[in-house]
Amino acid sequence: MSLFQSIINFVTKKEAKQAAPEGLCPNCWGRQEYEGQFFEAMKNEGIDVNNVSEKVGWVQDYADKHLAGIELHEEGDQLVCSKCKISYRAQ
Ligand SMILES: [Zn+2]
């Protein structure tokens, strides 16, 4: 799944029980309040759950600038965050 698609899924998910968008480090996403920043930025752009999937350029740009560094990378059967070095068991 692309980072973009993962973010769209996270934003539009009704229950929103996930700690972070799939593929991103939950520790970094939470600790640095990426979630708050992201939703604040969305609000400033007039983006909400109903039109976010049309805002491909904006979401992709935001992801590249702010989220690419906390993407998890596969190492064996683990997913590792290159920023905080925490590893998670791959699902
Ligand atoms: Zn991390």
PDB file of the backbone (N, CA, C, O) and the ligand in Angstrom, with CONECT records:
HET     ZN  A 101       1
ATOM      1  N   MET A   1       0.843  -1.199   0.000  1.00  0.00           N
ATOM      2  CA  MET A   1       0.000   0.000   0.000  1.00  0.00           C
ATOM      3  C   MET A   1       0.875   1.243   0.000  1.00  0.00           C
ATOM      4  O   MET A   1       1.878   1.300   0.710  1.00  0.00           O
ATOM      5  N   SER A   2       0.502   2.227  -0.784  1.00  0.00           N
ATOM      6  CA  SER A   2       1.292   3.457  -0.813  1.00  0.00           C
ATOM      7  C   SER A   2       1.009   4.275   0.438  1.00  0.00           C
ATOM      8  O   SER A   2      -0.034   4.122   1.075  1.00  0.00           O
ATOM      9  N   LEU A   3       1.935   5.127   0.772  1.00  0.00           N
ATOM     10  CA  LEU A   3       1.776   6.002   1.930  1.00  0.00           C
ATOM     11  C   LEU A   3       0.526   6.855   1.765  1.00  0.00           C
ATOM     12  O   LEU A   3      -0.224   7.073   2.716  1.00  0.00           O
ATOM     13  N   PHE A   4       0.318   7.326   0.558  1.00  0.00           N
ATOM     14  CA  PHE A   4      -0.846   8.155   0.274  1.00  0.00           C
ATOM     15  C   PHE A   4      -2.140   7.402   0.579  1.00  0.00           C
ATOM     16  O   PHE A   4      -3.022   7.919   1.265  1.00  0.00           O
ATOM     17  N   GLN A   5      -2.245   6.176   0.064  1.00  0.00           N
ATOM     18  CA  GLN A   5      -3.448   5.382   0.260  1.00  0.00           C
ATOM     19  C   GLN A   5      -3.660   5.061   1.734  1.00  0.00           C
ATOM     20  O   GLN A   5      -4.789   5.044   2.224  1.00  0.00           O
ATOM     21  N   SER A   6      -2.570   4.810   2.423  1.00  0.00           N
ATOM     22  CA  SER A   6      -2.628   4.507   3.845  1.00  0.00           C
ATOM     23  C   SER A   6      -3.193   5.688   4.635  1.00  0.00           C
ATOM     24  O   SER A   6      -3.983   5.509   5.562  1.00  0.00           O
ATOM     25  N   ILE A   7      -2.784   6.875   4.260  1.00  0.00           N
ATOM     26  CA  ILE A   7      -3.267   8.081   4.945  1.00  0.00           C
ATOM     27  C   ILE A   7      -4.747   8.306   4.641  1.00  0.00           C
ATOM     28  O   ILE A   7      -5.526   8.649   5.530  1.00  0.00           O
ATOM     29  N   ILE A   8      -5.124   8.111   3.389  1.00  0.00           N
ATOM     30  CA  ILE A   8      -6.536   8.252   3.014  1.00  0.00           C
ATOM     31  C   ILE A   8      -7.385   7.269   3.825  1.00  0.00           C
ATOM     32  O   ILE A   8      -8.437   7.636   4.348  1.00  0.00           O
ATOM     33  N   ASN A   9      -6.928   6.037   3.926  1.00  0.00           N
ATOM     34  CA  ASN A   9      -7.658   5.021   4.685  1.00  0.00           C
ATOM     35  C   ASN A   9      -7.788   5.431   6.144  1.00  0.00           C
ATOM     36  O   ASN A   9      -8.849   5.291   6.753  1.00  0.00           O
ATOM     37  N   PHE A  10      -6.698   5.936   6.687  1.00  0.00           N
ATOM     38  CA  PHE A  10      -6.690   6.333   8.095  1.00  0.00           C
ATOM     39  C   PHE A  10      -7.687   7.466   8.338  1.00  0.00           C
ATOM     40  O   PHE A  10      -8.459   7.434   9.296  1.00  0.00           O
ATOM     41  N   VAL A  11      -7.658   8.456   7.466  1.00  0.00           N
ATOM     42  CA  VAL A  11      -8.503   9.639   7.640  1.00  0.00           C
ATOM     43  C   VAL A  11      -9.979   9.305   7.467  1.00  0.00           C
ATOM     44  O   VAL A  11     -10.829   9.824   8.191  1.00  0.00           O
ATOM     45  N   THR A  12     -10.278   8.444   6.515  1.00  0.00           N
ATOM     46  CA  THR A  12     -11.676   8.178   6.185  1.00  0.00           C
ATOM     47  C   THR A  12     -12.263   7.011   6.970  1.00  0.00           C
ATOM     48  O   THR A  12     -13.456   6.726   6.868  1.00  0.00           O
ATOM     49  N   LYS A  13     -11.427   6.342   7.747  1.00  0.00           N
ATOM     50  CA  LYS A  13     -11.911   5.202   8.517  1.00  0.00           C
ATOM     51  C   LYS A  13     -12.876   5.676   9.600  1.00  0.00           C
ATOM     52  O   LYS A  13     -12.544   6.543  10.408  1.00  0.00           O
ATOM     53  N   LYS A  14     -14.045   5.108   9.606  1.00  0.00           N
ATOM     54  CA  LYS A  14     -15.077   5.573  10.535  1.00  0.00           C
ATOM     55  C   LYS A  14     -14.704   5.343  12.001  1.00  0.00           C
ATOM     56  O   LYS A  14     -14.851   6.236  12.835  1.00  0.00           O
ATOM     57  N   GLU A  15     -14.229   4.154  12.299  1.00  0.00           N
ATOM     58  CA  GLU A  15     -13.948   3.838  13.712  1.00  0.00           C
ATOM     59  C   GLU A  15     -12.646   4.481  14.199  1.00  0.00           C
ATOM     60  O   GLU A  15     -12.507   4.821  15.374  1.00  0.00           O
ATOM     61  N   ALA A  16     -11.698   4.640  13.272  1.00  0.00           N
ATOM     62  CA  ALA A  16     -10.414   5.269  13.601  1.00  0.00           C
ATOM     63  C   ALA A  16      -9.764   4.689  14.849  1.00  0.00           C
ATOM     64  O   ALA A  16      -9.348   5.434  15.736  1.00  0.00           O
ATOM     65  N   LYS A  17      -9.676   3.382  14.921  1.00  0.00           N
ATOM     66  CA  LYS A  17      -9.061   2.740  16.080  1.00  0.00           C
ATOM     67  C   LYS A  17      -7.566   2.531  15.888  1.00  0.00           C
ATOM     68  O   LYS A  17      -6.852   2.210  16.838  1.00  0.00           O
ATOM     69  N   GLN A  18      -7.103   2.710  14.683  1.00  0.00           N
ATOM     70  CA  GLN A  18      -5.678   2.550  14.412  1.00  0.00           C
ATOM     71  C   GLN A  18      -4.879   3.630  15.128  1.00  0.00           C
ATOM     72  O   GLN A  18      -5.326   4.772  15.240  1.00  0.00           O
ATOM     73  N   ALA A  19      -3.706   3.269  15.607  1.00  0.00           N
ATOM     74  CA  ALA A  19      -2.840   4.243  16.277  1.00  0.00           C
ATOM     75  C   ALA A  19      -2.201   5.192  15.271  1.00  0.00           C
ATOM     76  O   ALA A  19      -1.937   6.355  15.578  1.00  0.00           O
ATOM     77  N   ALA A  20      -1.957   4.685  14.071  1.00  0.00           N
ATOM     78  CA  ALA A  20      -1.295   5.475  13.039  1.00  0.00           C
ATOM     79  C   ALA A  20      -1.666   4.888  11.684  1.00  0.00           C
ATOM     80  O   ALA A  20      -2.084   3.734  11.598  1.00  0.00           O
ATOM     81  N   PRO A  21      -1.514   5.685  10.623  1.00  0.00           N
ATOM     82  CA  PRO A  21      -1.751   5.114   9.298  1.00  0.00           C
ATOM     83  C   PRO A  21      -0.854   3.909   9.069  1.00  0.00           C
ATOM     84  O   PRO A  21       0.289   3.883   9.526  1.00  0.00           O
ATOM     85  N   GLU A  22      -1.364   2.921   8.370  1.00  0.00           N
ATOM     86  CA  GLU A  22      -0.593   1.712   8.094  1.00  0.00           C
ATOM     87  C   GLU A  22       0.724   2.067   7.420  1.00  0.00           C
ATOM     88  O   GLU A  22       0.761   2.860   6.479  1.00  0.00           O
ATOM     89  N   GLY A  23       1.817   1.463   7.919  1.00  0.00           N
ATOM     90  CA  GLY A  23       3.117   1.702   7.309  1.00  0.00           C
ATOM     91  C   GLY A  23       3.906   2.817   7.970  1.00  0.00           C
ATOM     92  O   GLY A  23       5.088   3.000   7.680  1.00  0.00           O
ATOM     93  N   LEU A  24       3.247   3.578   8.874  1.00  0.00           N
ATOM     94  CA  LEU A  24       3.958   4.630   9.591  1.00  0.00           C
ATOM     95  C   LEU A  24       4.211   4.190  11.029  1.00  0.00           C
ATOM     96  O   LEU A  24       3.458   3.385  11.578  1.00  0.00           O
ATOM     97  N   CYS A  25       5.261   4.714  11.629  1.00  0.00           N
ATOM     98  CA  CYS A  25       5.630   4.341  12.995  1.00  0.00           C
ATOM     99  C   CYS A  25       4.638   4.949  13.994  1.00  0.00           C
ATOM    100  O   CYS A  25       4.539   6.171  14.101  1.00  0.00           O
ATOM    101  N   PRO A  26       3.898   4.094  14.731  1.00  0.00           N
ATOM    102  CA  PRO A  26       2.918   4.629  15.693  1.00  0.00           C
ATOM    103  C   PRO A  26       3.578   5.469  16.778  1.00  0.00           C
ATOM    104  O   PRO A  26       2.993   6.435  17.267  1.00  0.00           O
ATOM    105  N   ASN A  27       4.791   5.101  17.148  1.00  0.00           N
ATOM    106  CA  ASN A  27       5.519   5.843  18.179  1.00  0.00           C
ATOM    107  C   ASN A  27       5.808   7.277  17.725  1.00  0.00           C
ATOM    108  O   ASN A  27       5.528   8.233  18.447  1.00  0.00           O
ATOM    109  N   CYS A  28       6.360   7.412  16.546  1.00  0.00           N
ATOM    110  CA  CYS A  28       6.699   8.748  16.032  1.00  0.00           C
ATOM    111  C   CYS A  28       5.441   9.549  15.706  1.00  0.00           C
ATOM    112  O   CYS A  28       5.357  10.743  15.993  1.00  0.00           O
ATOM    113  N   TRP A  29       4.476   8.879  15.109  1.00  0.00           N
ATOM    114  CA  TRP A  29       3.217   9.559  14.765  1.00  0.00           C
ATOM    115  C   TRP A  29       2.588  10.130  16.026  1.00  0.00           C
ATOM    116  O   TRP A  29       2.136  11.275  16.032  1.00  0.00           O
ATOM    117  N   GLY A  30       2.556   9.345  17.086  1.00  0.00           N
ATOM    118  CA  GLY A  30       1.927   9.785  18.322  1.00  0.00           C
ATOM    119  C   GLY A  30       2.771  10.792  19.076  1.00  0.00           C
ATOM    120  O   GLY A  30       2.280  11.851  19.467  1.00  0.00           O
ATOM    121  N   ARG A  31       4.038  10.470  19.283  1.00  0.00           N
ATOM    122  CA  ARG A  31       4.896  11.297  20.122  1.00  0.00           C
ATOM    123  C   ARG A  31       5.060  12.701  19.565  1.00  0.00           C
ATOM    124  O   ARG A  31       5.082  13.674  20.319  1.00  0.00           O
ATOM    125  N   GLN A  32       5.174  12.806  18.272  1.00  0.00           N
ATOM    126  CA  GLN A  32       5.397  14.128  17.690  1.00  0.00           C
ATOM    127  C   GLN A  32       4.094  14.789  17.274  1.00  0.00           C
ATOM    128  O   GLN A  32       4.069  15.813  16.591  1.00  0.00           O
ATOM    129  N   GLU A  33       3.017  14.163  17.715  1.00  0.00           N
ATOM    130  CA  GLU A  33       1.696  14.736  17.446  1.00  0.00           C
ATOM    131  C   GLU A  33       1.487  15.015  15.970  1.00  0.00           C
ATOM    132  O   GLU A  33       0.909  16.029  15.580  1.00  0.00           O
ATOM    133  N   TYR A  34       1.970  14.095  15.170  1.00  0.00           N
ATOM    134  CA  TYR A  34       1.729  14.232  13.740  1.00  0.00           C
ATOM    135  C   TYR A  34       0.235  14.255  13.462  1.00  0.00           C
ATOM    136  O   TYR A  34      -0.250  14.942  12.563  1.00  0.00           O
ATOM    137  N   GLU A  35      -0.473  13.480  14.267  1.00  0.00           N
ATOM    138  CA  GLU A  35      -1.913  13.392  14.035  1.00  0.00           C
ATOM    139  C   GLU A  35      -2.559  14.761  14.172  1.00  0.00           C
ATOM    140  O   GLU A  35      -3.311  15.196  13.299  1.00  0.00           O
ATOM    141  N   GLY A  36      -2.258  15.438  15.281  1.00  0.00           N
ATOM    142  CA  GLY A  36      -2.833  16.764  15.496  1.00  0.00           C
ATOM    143  C   GLY A  36      -2.406  17.727  14.408  1.00  0.00           C
ATOM    144  O   GLY A  36      -3.224  18.477  13.874  1.00  0.00           O
ATOM    145  N   GLN A  37      -1.119  17.705  14.079  1.00  0.00           N
ATOM    146  CA  GLN A  37      -0.612  18.604  13.039  1.00  0.00           C
ATOM    147  C   GLN A  37      -1.266  18.330  11.698  1.00  0.00           C
ATOM    148  O   GLN A  37      -1.619  19.242  10.951  1.00  0.00           O
ATOM    149  N   PHE A  38      -1.415  17.049  11.421  1.00  0.00           N
ATOM    150  CA  PHE A  38      -1.980  16.676  10.133  1.00  0.00           C
ATOM    151  C   PHE A  38      -3.428  17.148  10.001  1.00  0.00           C
ATOM    152  O   PHE A  38      -3.817  17.725   8.986  1.00  0.00           O
ATOM    153  N   PHE A  39      -4.217  16.893  11.045  1.00  0.00           N
ATOM    154  CA  PHE A  39      -5.619  17.286  10.962  1.00  0.00           C
ATOM    155  C   PHE A  39      -5.786  18.805  11.001  1.00  0.00           C
ATOM    156  O   PHE A  39      -6.715  19.351  10.406  1.00  0.00           O
ATOM    157  N   GLU A  40      -4.887  19.472  11.702  1.00  0.00           N
ATOM    158  CA  GLU A  40      -4.899  20.931  11.718  1.00  0.00           C
ATOM    159  C   GLU A  40      -4.599  21.467  10.310  1.00  0.00           C
ATOM    160  O   GLU A  40      -5.266  22.379   9.822  1.00  0.00           O
ATOM    161  N   ALA A  41      -3.596  20.886   9.685  1.00  0.00           N
ATOM    162  CA  ALA A  41      -3.214  21.307   8.336  1.00  0.00           C
ATOM    163  C   ALA A  41      -4.341  21.040   7.347  1.00  0.00           C
ATOM    164  O   ALA A  41      -4.611  21.850   6.459  1.00  0.00           O
ATOM    165  N   MET A  42      -4.992  19.896   7.514  1.00  0.00           N
ATOM    166  CA  MET A  42      -6.137  19.569   6.659  1.00  0.00           C
ATOM    167  C   MET A  42      -7.228  20.611   6.802  1.00  0.00           C
ATOM    168  O   MET A  42      -7.801  21.078   5.818  1.00  0.00           O
ATOM    169  N   LYS A  43      -7.503  20.969   8.059  1.00  0.00           N
ATOM    170  CA  LYS A  43      -8.555  21.941   8.348  1.00  0.00           C
ATOM    171  C   LYS A  43      -8.242  23.270   7.681  1.00  0.00           C
ATOM    172  O   LYS A  43      -9.119  23.911   7.102  1.00  0.00           O
ATOM    173  N   ASN A  44      -6.967  23.680   7.769  1.00  0.00           N
ATOM    174  CA  ASN A  44      -6.552  24.942   7.163  1.00  0.00           C
ATOM    175  C   ASN A  44      -6.725  24.941   5.654  1.00  0.00           C
ATOM    176  O   ASN A  44      -6.927  25.988   5.038  1.00  0.00           O
ATOM    177  N   GLU A  45      -6.643  23.745   5.061  1.00  0.00           N
ATOM    178  CA  GLU A  45      -6.779  23.622   3.608  1.00  0.00           C
ATOM    179  C   GLU A  45      -8.224  23.396   3.193  1.00  0.00           C
ATOM    180  O   GLU A  45      -8.525  23.315   2.003  1.00  0.00           O
ATOM    181  N   GLY A  46      -9.117  23.294   4.168  1.00  0.00           N
ATOM    182  CA  GLY A  46     -10.518  23.020   3.851  1.00  0.00           C
ATOM    183  C   GLY A  46     -10.745  21.588   3.416  1.00  0.00           C
ATOM    184  O   GLY A  46     -11.677  21.289   2.670  1.00  0.00           O
ATOM    185  N   ILE A  47      -9.877  20.704   3.895  1.00  0.00           N
ATOM    186  CA  ILE A  47      -9.982  19.299   3.531  1.00  0.00           C
ATOM    187  C   ILE A  47     -10.643  18.527   4.675  1.00  0.00           C
ATOM    188  O   ILE A  47     -10.288  18.706   5.840  1.00  0.00           O
ATOM    189  N   ASP A  48     -11.595  17.677   4.337  1.00  0.00           N
ATOM    190  CA  ASP A  48     -12.214  16.830   5.349  1.00  0.00           C
ATOM    191  C   ASP A  48     -12.364  15.410   4.809  1.00  0.00           C
ATOM    192  O   ASP A  48     -11.909  15.101   3.708  1.00  0.00           O
ATOM    193  N   VAL A  49     -13.007  14.555   5.598  1.00  0.00           N
ATOM    194  CA  VAL A  49     -13.094  13.150   5.204  1.00  0.00           C
ATOM    195  C   VAL A  49     -13.833  12.965   3.885  1.00  0.00           C
ATOM    196  O   VAL A  49     -13.645  11.959   3.200  1.00  0.00           O
ATOM    197  N   ASN A  50     -14.672  13.932   3.529  1.00  0.00           N
ATOM    198  CA  ASN A  50     -15.472  13.777   2.313  1.00  0.00           C
ATOM    199  C   ASN A  50     -14.715  14.125   1.032  1.00  0.00           C
ATOM    200  O   ASN A  50     -15.035  13.614  -0.042  1.00  0.00           O
ATOM    201  N   ASN A  51     -13.723  14.987   1.147  1.00  0.00           N
ATOM    202  CA  ASN A  51     -13.028  15.384  -0.091  1.00  0.00           C
ATOM    203  C   ASN A  51     -11.537  15.043  -0.082  1.00  0.00           C
ATOM    204  O   ASN A  51     -10.822  15.345  -1.038  1.00  0.00           O
ATOM    205  N   VAL A  52     -11.062  14.403   1.016  1.00  0.00           N
ATOM    206  CA  VAL A  52      -9.627  14.155   1.121  1.00  0.00           C
ATOM    207  C   VAL A  52      -9.104  13.276  -0.018  1.00  0.00           C
ATOM    208  O   VAL A  52      -7.971  13.449  -0.467  1.00  0.00           O
ATOM    209  N   SER A  53      -9.922  12.338  -0.483  1.00  0.00           N
ATOM    210  CA  SER A  53      -9.444  11.445  -1.544  1.00  0.00           C
ATOM    211  C   SER A  53      -9.285  12.176  -2.873  1.00  0.00           C
ATOM    212  O   SER A  53      -8.657  11.653  -3.794  1.00  0.00           O
ATOM    213  N   GLU A  54      -9.849  13.384  -2.983  1.00  0.00           N
ATOM    214  CA  GLU A  54      -9.657  14.180  -4.204  1.00  0.00           C
ATOM    215  C   GLU A  54      -8.425  15.073  -4.093  1.00  0.00           C
ATOM    216  O   GLU A  54      -7.952  15.614  -5.092  1.00  0.00           O
ATOM    217  N   LYS A  55      -7.908  15.223  -2.875  1.00  0.00           N
ATOM    218  CA  LYS A  55      -6.780  16.126  -2.649  1.00  0.00           C
ATOM    219  C   LYS A  55      -5.461  15.364  -2.729  1.00  0.00           C
ATOM    220  O   LYS A  55      -4.623  15.433  -1.830  1.00  0.00           O
ATOM    221  N   VAL A  56      -5.306  14.653  -3.806  1.00  0.00           N
ATOM    222  CA  VAL A  56      -4.146  13.786  -3.965  1.00  0.00           C
ATOM    223  C   VAL A  56      -2.841  14.551  -3.836  1.00  0.00           C
ATOM    224  O   VAL A  56      -1.932  14.132  -3.119  1.00  0.00           O
ATOM    225  N   GLY A  57      -2.754  15.670  -4.530  1.00  0.00           N
ATOM    226  CA  GLY A  57      -1.518  16.448  -4.542  1.00  0.00           C
ATOM    227  C   GLY A  57      -1.134  16.941  -3.168  1.00  0.00           C
ATOM    228  O   GLY A  57       0.027  16.862  -2.768  1.00  0.00           O
ATOM    229  N   TRP A  58      -2.112  17.449  -2.450  1.00  0.00           N
ATOM    230  CA  TRP A  58      -1.826  17.997  -1.121  1.00  0.00           C
ATOM    231  C   TRP A  58      -1.394  16.908  -0.149  1.00  0.00           C
ATOM    232  O   TRP A  58      -0.414  17.065   0.579  1.00  0.00           O
ATOM    233  N   VAL A  59      -2.126  15.817  -0.145  1.00  0.00           N
ATOM    234  CA  VAL A  59      -1.810  14.716   0.774  1.00  0.00           C
ATOM    235  C   VAL A  59      -0.429  14.148   0.461  1.00  0.00           C
ATOM    236  O   VAL A  59       0.365  13.886   1.364  1.00  0.00           O
ATOM    237  N   GLN A  60      -0.151  13.960  -0.833  1.00  0.00           N
ATOM    238  CA  GLN A  60       1.145  13.418  -1.245  1.00  0.00           C
ATOM    239  C   GLN A  60       2.279  14.344  -0.835  1.00  0.00           C
ATOM    240  O   GLN A  60       3.329  13.899  -0.371  1.00  0.00           O
ATOM    241  N   ASP A  61       2.051  15.629  -1.013  1.00  0.00           N
ATOM    242  CA  ASP A  61       3.061  16.621  -0.665  1.00  0.00           C
ATOM    243  C   ASP A  61       3.302  16.629   0.845  1.00  0.00           C
ATOM    244  O   ASP A  61       4.445  16.678   1.299  1.00  0.00           O
ATOM    245  N   TYR A  62       2.218  16.580   1.615  1.00  0.00           N
ATOM    246  CA  TYR A  62       2.340  16.565   3.072  1.00  0.00           C
ATOM    247  C   TYR A  62       3.086  15.316   3.525  1.00  0.00           C
ATOM    248  O   TYR A  62       3.971  15.374   4.379  1.00  0.00           O
ATOM    249  N   ALA A  63       2.714  14.199   2.940  1.00  0.00           N
ATOM    250  CA  ALA A  63       3.345  12.928   3.300  1.00  0.00           C
ATOM    251  C   ALA A  63       4.841  12.958   3.000  1.00  0.00           C
ATOM    252  O   ALA A  63       5.653  12.517   3.813  1.00  0.00           O
ATOM    253  N   ASP A  64       5.196  13.479   1.830  1.00  0.00           N
ATOM    254  CA  ASP A  64       6.609  13.555   1.448  1.00  0.00           C
ATOM    255  C   ASP A  64       7.398  14.440   2.407  1.00  0.00           C
ATOM    256  O   ASP A  64       8.526  14.116   2.779  1.00  0.00           O
ATOM    257  N   LYS A  65       6.801  15.548   2.799  1.00  0.00           N
ATOM    258  CA  LYS A  65       7.505  16.518   3.632  1.00  0.00           C
ATOM    259  C   LYS A  65       7.576  16.097   5.088  1.00  0.00           C
ATOM    260  O   LYS A  65       8.601  16.286   5.744  1.00  0.00           O
ATOM    261  N   HIS A  66       6.493  15.527   5.595  1.00  0.00           N
ATOM    262  CA  HIS A  66       6.392  15.322   7.039  1.00  0.00           C
ATOM    263  C   HIS A  66       6.367  13.870   7.498  1.00  0.00           C
ATOM    264  O   HIS A  66       6.661  13.581   8.658  1.00  0.00           O
ATOM    265  N   LEU A  67       6.023  12.971   6.612  1.00  0.00           N
ATOM    266  CA  LEU A  67       5.788  11.605   7.063  1.00  0.00           C
ATOM    267  C   LEU A  67       6.745  10.571   6.482  1.00  0.00           C
ATOM    268  O   LEU A  67       6.839   9.456   6.996  1.00  0.00           O
ATOM    269  N   ALA A  68       7.445  10.924   5.431  1.00  0.00           N
ATOM    270  CA  ALA A  68       8.333   9.953   4.790  1.00  0.00           C
ATOM    271  C   ALA A  68       9.393   9.443   5.762  1.00  0.00           C
ATOM    272  O   ALA A  68       9.818   8.292   5.666  1.00  0.00           O
ATOM    273  N   GLY A  69       9.821  10.287   6.694  1.00  0.00           N
ATOM    274  CA  GLY A  69      10.866   9.917   7.635  1.00  0.00           C
ATOM    275  C   GLY A  69      10.447   8.913   8.686  1.00  0.00           C
ATOM    276  O   GLY A  69      11.302   8.311   9.335  1.00  0.00           O
ATOM    277  N   ILE A  70       9.154   8.718   8.871  1.00  0.00           N
ATOM    278  CA  ILE A  70       8.695   7.780   9.901  1.00  0.00           C
ATOM    279  C   ILE A  70       8.007   6.570   9.284  1.00  0.00           C
ATOM    280  O   ILE A  70       7.249   5.867   9.952  1.00  0.00           O
ATOM    281  N   GLU A  71       8.277   6.335   8.009  1.00  0.00           N
ATOM    282  CA  GLU A  71       7.769   5.123   7.377  1.00  0.00           C
ATOM    283  C   GLU A  71       8.505   3.911   7.917  1.00  0.00           C
ATOM    284  O   GLU A  71       9.710   3.965   8.162  1.00  0.00           O
ATOM    285  N   LEU A  72       7.780   2.821   8.103  1.00  0.00           N
ATOM    286  CA  LEU A  72       8.390   1.584   8.569  1.00  0.00           C
ATOM    287  C   LEU A  72       8.972   0.812   7.400  1.00  0.00           C
ATOM    288  O   LEU A  72       8.400   0.776   6.311  1.00  0.00           O
ATOM    289  N   HIS A  73      10.135   0.186   7.647  1.00  0.00           N
ATOM    290  CA  HIS A  73      10.784  -0.608   6.611  1.00  0.00           C
ATOM    291  C   HIS A  73      10.939  -2.042   7.074  1.00  0.00           C
ATOM    292  O   HIS A  73      11.254  -2.300   8.236  1.00  0.00           O
ATOM    293  N   GLU A  74      10.719  -2.957   6.176  1.00  0.00           N
ATOM    294  CA  GLU A  74      10.817  -4.374   6.517  1.00  0.00           C
ATOM    295  C   GLU A  74      12.260  -4.787   6.715  1.00  0.00           C
ATOM    296  O   GLU A  74      13.133  -4.502   5.896  1.00  0.00           O
ATOM    297  N   GLU A  75      12.485  -5.475   7.837  1.00  0.00           N
ATOM    298  CA  GLU A  75      13.789  -6.100   8.077  1.00  0.00           C
ATOM    299  C   GLU A  75      13.504  -7.486   8.616  1.00  0.00           C
ATOM    300  O   GLU A  75      13.167  -7.649   9.789  1.00  0.00           O
ATOM    301  N   GLY A  76      13.638  -8.473   7.767  1.00  0.00           N
ATOM    302  CA  GLY A  76      13.263  -9.823   8.160  1.00  0.00           C
ATOM    303  C   GLY A  76      11.774  -9.884   8.429  1.00  0.00           C
ATOM    304  O   GLY A  76      10.971  -9.508   7.576  1.00  0.00           O
ATOM    305  N   ASP A  77      11.391 -10.366   9.636  1.00  0.00           N
ATOM    306  CA  ASP A  77       9.966 -10.413   9.951  1.00  0.00           C
ATOM    307  C   ASP A  77       9.562  -9.224  10.825  1.00  0.00           C
ATOM    308  O   ASP A  77       8.514  -9.244  11.472  1.00  0.00           O
ATOM    309  N   GLN A  78      10.401  -8.195  10.835  1.00  0.00           N
ATOM    310  CA  GLN A  78      10.105  -7.014  11.635  1.00  0.00           C
ATOM    311  C   GLN A  78       9.890  -5.807  10.731  1.00  0.00           C
ATOM    312  O   GLN A  78      10.372  -5.747   9.600  1.00  0.00           O
ATOM    313  N   LEU A  79       9.141  -4.841  11.281  1.00  0.00           N
ATOM    314  CA  LEU A  79       9.022  -3.550  10.624  1.00  0.00           C
ATOM    315  C   LEU A  79       9.767  -2.563  11.505  1.00  0.00           C
ATOM    316  O   LEU A  79       9.477  -2.440  12.695  1.00  0.00           O
ATOM    317  N   VAL A  80      10.719  -1.867  10.925  1.00  0.00           N
ATOM    318  CA  VAL A  80      11.588  -1.000  11.704  1.00  0.00           C
ATOM    319  C   VAL A  80      11.421   0.460  11.288  1.00  0.00           C
ATOM    320  O   VAL A  80      11.342   0.784  10.102  1.00  0.00           O
ATOM    321  N   CYS A  81      11.370   1.332  12.296  1.00  0.00           N
ATOM    322  CA  CYS A  81      11.300   2.766  12.041  1.00  0.00           C
ATOM    323  C   CYS A  81      12.722   3.302  11.976  1.00  0.00           C
ATOM    324  O   CYS A  81      13.499   3.127  12.915  1.00  0.00           O
ATOM    325  N   SER A  82      13.061   3.950  10.873  1.00  0.00           N
ATOM    326  CA  SER A  82      14.439   4.431  10.730  1.00  0.00           C
ATOM    327  C   SER A  82      14.689   5.668  11.575  1.00  0.00           C
ATOM    328  O   SER A  82      15.840   6.061  11.764  1.00  0.00           O
ATOM    329  N   LYS A  83      13.643   6.285  12.084  1.00  0.00           N
ATOM    330  CA  LYS A  83      13.814   7.483  12.898  1.00  0.00           C
ATOM    331  C   LYS A  83      14.075   7.142  14.366  1.00  0.00           C
ATOM    332  O   LYS A  83      15.077   7.579  14.934  1.00  0.00           O
ATOM    333  N   CYS A  84      13.176   6.361  14.986  1.00  0.00           N
ATOM    334  CA  CYS A  84      13.338   6.057  16.415  1.00  0.00           C
ATOM    335  C   CYS A  84      13.904   4.661  16.656  1.00  0.00           C
ATOM    336  O   CYS A  84      14.193   4.301  17.797  1.00  0.00           O
ATOM    337  N   LYS A  85      14.065   3.873  15.597  1.00  0.00           N
ATOM    338  CA  LYS A  85      14.678   2.539  15.648  1.00  0.00           C
ATOM    339  C   LYS A  85      13.840   1.473  16.357  1.00  0.00           C
ATOM    340  O   LYS A  85      14.310   0.356  16.573  1.00  0.00           O
ATOM    341  N   ILE A  86      12.621   1.811  16.713  1.00  0.00           N
ATOM    342  CA  ILE A  86      11.746   0.803  17.313  1.00  0.00           C
ATOM    343  C   ILE A  86      11.318  -0.167  16.218  1.00  0.00           C
ATOM    344  O   ILE A  86      11.042   0.237  15.089  1.00  0.00           O
ATOM    345  N   SER A  87      11.268  -1.461  16.567  1.00  0.00           N
ATOM    346  CA  SER A  87      10.811  -2.436  15.574  1.00  0.00           C
ATOM    347  C   SER A  87       9.491  -3.052  16.013  1.00  0.00           C
ATOM    348  O   SER A  87       9.225  -3.232  17.202  1.00  0.00           O
ATOM    349  N   TYR A  88       8.698  -3.361  15.041  1.00  0.00           N
ATOM    350  CA  TYR A  88       7.373  -3.947  15.260  1.00  0.00           C
ATOM    351  C   TYR A  88       7.313  -5.258  14.494  1.00  0.00           C
ATOM    352  O   TYR A  88       7.932  -5.408  13.440  1.00  0.00           O
ATOM    353  N   ARG A  89       6.566  -6.194  15.035  1.00  0.00           N
ATOM    354  CA  ARG A  89       6.396  -7.452  14.345  1.00  0.00           C
ATOM    355  C   ARG A  89       5.503  -7.224  13.123  1.00  0.00           C
ATOM    356  O   ARG A  89       4.422  -6.645  13.231  1.00  0.00           O
ATOM    357  N   ALA A  90       5.960  -7.676  11.986  1.00  0.00           N
ATOM    358  CA  ALA A  90       5.163  -7.530  10.773  1.00  0.00           C
ATOM    359  C   ALA A  90       3.902  -8.364  10.901  1.00  0.00           C
ATOM    360  O   ALA A  90       3.927  -9.454  11.473  1.00  0.00           O
ATOM    361  N   GLN A  91       2.799  -7.853  10.370  1.00  0.00           N
ATOM    362  CA  GLN A  91       1.521  -8.559  10.499  1.00  0.00           C
ATOM    363  C   GLN A  91       1.344  -9.585   9.395  1.00  0.00           C
ATOM    364  O   GLN A  91       0.323 -10.272   9.349  1.00  0.00           O
TER     365      GLN A  91
HETATM  366 ZN    ZN A 101       9.494   5.790  14.985  1.00  0.00          ZN2+
END
